[in-house]
């Protein structure tokens, strides 16, 4: 049986990812909530989020596909645009 390689997500990245998932159903949080929670605006949050979900080298194709799908779904729900932070690379 083949296993999918995992990588640990650091606490800061986990916090950003959980926040983004929690706010995704309503299109993302307000700028005020972002500033109060992380001290950043939307563009910086999207960069932090991208860094948090980026799969590290050595990952398999399935993991990269899942990461890309997650990124696309989350940014579309945040009414964001992946181009704001550059093309997401898998």
Buried (B, 14 or more C-beta within 10 A) or exposed (E): EEEEEEEEBEEEBEBBBEBBBEBBEEEBBEEEEBEEBBEBEBEEBBBBBBEBBBBEEEBEEEBBEBBBEEBEEBBEBBEBEBEEBEEBEB
